[in-house]
Amino acid sequence: MEKPFDKVAPYYDRWIGRFMSGRMDRMADLLSCSPDEIVLDLGGGTGLFARRLLGRCGEIHLLDESPQMVEQARHGEIKTWVGCGTETPYPDRFFDAVVLSDVFHHIRDQDLLLDEVFRLLKPGGRLLVNEVDLDRFWGRVAGWLETLLFTQVFPTGFQHLCTRLEKRGFRLVDEVRDSWSFIALWKLDDPSLGGFSVSHAKLPEDIDRFQVQ
Ligand SMILES: C[S@@+](CC[C@H](N)C(=O)[O-])C[C@H]1O[C@@H](n2cnc3c(N)ncnc32)[C@H](O)[C@@H]1O
């Protein structure tokens, strides 16, 4: 079945790339990877942000539901996977950091997505989120404009996201907010101490064949 971003994939970097360039640099600085870290760009699209991390971290993985977006992202040093962000093929506690850049509001099952991020992160792992902010007037306008382009979007407010992440044991460590959006970094100190667990994460039955293309 065709995914919403399949059609825009060939134009995405040209339209969005220049607009997002400074923002992606700020995100990379905020994430501040070390050379041995494994990072997942979830909903990573054409790899605009994943490419920023080349040379800054040990391994960069990109997962996206749109085969056409992933096609644009293909790069020898980026491990790509076509799949859904709420049910990824990776083992528990596999990543040092997960990135959700401009993707959260495209996913309906947001609690499942946050559970999956919780499952994927190592203790001490980081979550970087770049989003429109429903708490801000221009964020609400941006959210509304997106509904004209996509059939459905599900924007959230910064405070509401903080609450949902705190419930899962994440601690906010840095944030940059403006009139319509935010970039924020959370840390998952030790998932076993928070009393939150993910029992319903479904892994593909053929997990033994786990590999990335
Ligand atoms: C606006 S683009 C952002 C792409 C990239 N993260 C960036 O910042 O340039 C949103 C991306 O989320 C992907 N996406 C939407 N729902 C998804 C899901 N359930 N699982 C994985 N990817 C998803 C889309 O295919 C699209 O590539």
PDBQT file of the ligand as one rigid body, heavy atoms in Angstrom, charges set to zero:
ROOT
HETATM    1  C1  LIG A 301       8.134  15.006   7.617  1.00  0.00    +0.000 C 
HETATM    2  S1  LIG A 301       8.969  13.521   7.296  1.00  0.00    +0.000 S 
HETATM    3  C2  LIG A 301      10.427  13.721   8.276  1.00  0.00    +0.000 C 
HETATM    4  C3  LIG A 301      11.584  12.949   7.730  1.00  0.00    +0.000 C 
HETATM    5  C4  LIG A 301      12.877  13.157   8.496  1.00  0.00    +0.000 C 
HETATM    6  N1  LIG A 301      12.762  12.664   9.848  1.00  0.00    +0.000 N 
HETATM    7  C5  LIG A 301      13.304  14.591   8.471  1.00  0.00    +0.000 C 
HETATM    8  O1  LIG A 301      13.357  15.231   9.536  1.00  0.00    +0.000 OA
HETATM    9  O2  LIG A 301      13.602  15.084   7.368  1.00  0.00    +0.000 OA
HETATM   10  C6  LIG A 301       8.056  12.319   8.218  1.00  0.00    +0.000 C 
HETATM   11  C7  LIG A 301       8.551  10.891   7.977  1.00  0.00    +0.000 C 
HETATM   12  O3  LIG A 301       7.914  10.016   8.902  1.00  0.00    +0.000 OA
HETATM   13  C8  LIG A 301       7.658   8.805   8.233  1.00  0.00    +0.000 C 
HETATM   14  N2  LIG A 301       6.617   8.060   8.970  1.00  0.00    +0.000 N 
HETATM   15  C9  LIG A 301       5.323   8.425   9.169  1.00  0.00    +0.000 A 
HETATM   16  N3  LIG A 301       4.679   7.479   9.901  1.00  0.00    +0.000 NA
HETATM   17  C10 LIG A 301       5.609   6.518  10.170  1.00  0.00    +0.000 A 
HETATM   18  C11 LIG A 301       5.575   5.293  10.887  1.00  0.00    +0.000 A 
HETATM   19  N4  LIG A 301       4.442   4.845  11.493  1.00  0.00    +0.000 N 
HETATM   20  N5  LIG A 301       6.690   4.535  10.954  1.00  0.00    +0.000 NA
HETATM   21  C12 LIG A 301       7.835   4.960  10.351  1.00  0.00    +0.000 A 
HETATM   22  N6  LIG A 301       7.934   6.113   9.663  1.00  0.00    +0.000 NA
HETATM   23  C13 LIG A 301       6.842   6.885   9.572  1.00  0.00    +0.000 A 
HETATM   24  C14 LIG A 301       7.225   9.237   6.851  1.00  0.00    +0.000 C 
HETATM   25  O4  LIG A 301       7.284   8.207   5.897  1.00  0.00    +0.000 OA
HETATM   26  C15 LIG A 301       8.210  10.371   6.580  1.00  0.00    +0.000 C 
HETATM   27  O5  LIG A 301       9.362   9.917   5.946  1.00  0.00    +0.000 OA
ENDROOT
TORSDOF 0
